[in-house]
């Protein structure tokens, strides 16, 4: 068994064998020393996740800690280990991985020094091990205590030996142990069978030029064309030791057994120096394959290539294969197939790179049976015969100009326009070697596959089946036609390990800070894996700028990715690793493909347009707004109502008959699906910023979330700046956000599906320089609205989001956005605060006037809730007057409150919120959405729903849906009202429960504000509409704090109706005779079908007992 570990539940039998205090230990939430070690694990990405770590403050210089795996048996040739490491701190030492067989260790991987405060992935090729072995992680301490090292998420891939089969396909070889392997792996120096039956009698089978370098160079010869002092040298693995060469050869795969390889070696070697080694002579061959293993490790590694040589001078050499990227601390397998009509030799050439200590080695070279060996090893001719060389027409352009050679007429462009991201030549030849757009219709445009393992990128025709049986997307993106057009496609390669397929761009010129790459990708299938975009600099450093995993459906998706500014040349890499299924191979239906790559706004002279560039009513088009490529579906442009009848707008905001954007939430969409919309990159907002305004429509029983993010271009996390969740009624609402940012940035709108009745729409987006107009509503989303903390109280109100620090008290989301990232102010009542202490917060001054109303929402949940007081601080009435007070636990919900303000025309006034700590720490009090407006407050309990829900609110989490404010007919036929009760027209509003969403028996609750008891009693009057053959039960409950505290969350049932009551509005009246504050809850329990809509209208609470009880 191969034992990986994420360390979440334990150490998985991995054991520490350290001596002394410097040890491996399971840890989380940071190490003891600051400025070193991880603060979260890799598995969960949170401080609650676990990892293994060594803490440098527990050891001495050069101390080492040893973590050993359980014993593992018989690894296959393709066995690979993956893990994540964290090496952050000024004094990081070494982290090494060893293979332990008996008492002998073989170095597999090593790294030293500070690698930054993040988790990094490492891949270690283990290869064929025929014995029991252990894996060792060894950390070595440096001189400093700032040297904590951690590892996490160790996993093994393709390690067990293959299972035996009764029969093998015709193109496979059956081993003595009945395992099936590819014919191309016979006699290639790898024990793919597991019993070595694929590696015996190779000479008798006809395999020639078969060299492991164990007994010399075989027939391979050194070249006279080498840079003096540079050569391929035969070396033992033990001599290299990982410092001057690989610590193990490929043949023996262990430092415990003597093995040899050849390595490029020399004294005083400089960049560009080269060395060659070439084979014996081969006769013309139609399909010869050379197989070899190479090792390329170290930053700044040079270029290793395989060439076909037909003339000993090297003139006319044909390149067959090339790599100039570091592979890692392991041997990788390559197959190169070629044809030749004349005699030839195979040449391996290495050109030294700029890196110091980079290592390049070769081992186990073999040729297929199709290769025709020249038994006489005859000499090649020195040079090709002379031929007439056609004369080249002189360029008509001057030396400081570029000639557009494929144009119909002579066209010269300035040399500075060559390779500058802008196509100037009619045929695009000025950009084809660098940053030109590529459709892959005529070739790869100098994009090249530099993969080294199981997978590789190949140019593929749409609909064409590969030799491995993969068919890819049926259409390309360029033409969109079935079985037409080309794209780049991830296929099976001939390498040994399951490492990424990498597609590399030509070397790109420097770019502007607004540079973006546009590409179209196709990720489809259950086990499709991932696709990443990486920027690689000339020094070898790499930065991931985009990543996506999982299927995006059987379609092409467009994506803009911010590349940002580069002051030097660089490459773009597309990296993909298919996710392995149970058989450790991708399925034939898992497609990873790329098409139509281009660069936007990358020229260094580019400057974005000044604001506002993207004002949009969507009447004509998208105004430059971009659909997200890695989301689940797209925004749609539409006029009139959406396709779903019970959600979305009936018209746009601009004219009522124009266009808007919306997300369609019905099938095939699922809850949680996301649609993104982005601006192109924007420049600095200026010192005063800009006001971003838009209108949104969120109406339906299962509306999800609409969010707006600010995304900096330099690959930083996006910042949430606005959001709303759930239905807000069948109307367009205005949103505005003030943005001040000096950096390059973009705006992103993101809508999340809540359910099938959850269409979300936007319209009339505008960017206006300067601040946003002030709003009467204070929702605390951007700031404190200029409310001031008093200084003569005991402590302060705190602006927060999500839950408060104390458990079992306080809100878990705000009232404005209904999400865990929305803001509110709260009173923290945990230690060291004492019972009776007060916190007071004062509003800005409001101008004097008559008939003012204060409305706000408050949250008072917890067994130790104290008191919330609200005062009107006004010169006309003295210092201040108490206008609202509430004490004790009011349940896990936001509650509405309103109060009239005393008339005063002489002076301004302020509002004071005072929180008083209760008896225990379970007493957090919160406030949100404070509004002062001109005009009287509506009577307590009154609502005709013409403007909003008044003091009535939907309960979150507890029930299965929302009451929806609407007008006209409900969406379901033969049920619900066609007019409201207030106006008796189709233009008047009511609230209703949608029977087409959810399941029979689902409950939908509507809760009132809290009412004070009246000595003379009260009467609740309301109008209800219950029409349809599937009507369920409509109930009314009354509750108070005593019942609620004792566990009765609904309260006492005081009224109920069931079944069809006819297509008319009926009045309900209930007498209330309570002696403590109380509240009402309407509960609708859904019936068995779609014809069960129930509606409410014109609710009011009257003084005195009801005269009748309908």
Helices and strands as residue ranges (DSSP letters): E 15-16, E 24-27, E 51-54, G 56-58, E 64-68, E 72-75, E 80-87, E 94-101, E 104-112, E 120-125, E 129-140, E 149-157, E 172-174, E 180-182, G 183-185, H 202-205, E 221-222, E 230-236, H 237-240, E 260-266, E 274-278, E 285-297, E 303-309, E 318-323, E 332-340, E 345-351, E 359-367, E 401-403, E 412-414, G 415-417, E 448-449, E 455-461, E 486-492, E 501-504, E 516-524, E 530-537, E 542-549, E 557-562, E 570-577, E 591-600, E 626-627, E 636-639, E 659-663, E 674-678, E 690-698, E 705-712, E 719-725, E 733-739, E 745-752, E 760-769, E 777-778, E 788-789, E 798-801, E 823-827, E 838-842, E 852-860, E 867-874, G 875-877, E 881-887, E 895-901, E 909-916, E 925-934, E 953-954, E 964-967, E 989-993, E 1003-1007, E 1018-1026, E 1033-1040, H 1041-1045, E 1052-1058, E 1066-1072, E 1078-1085, E 1094-1103
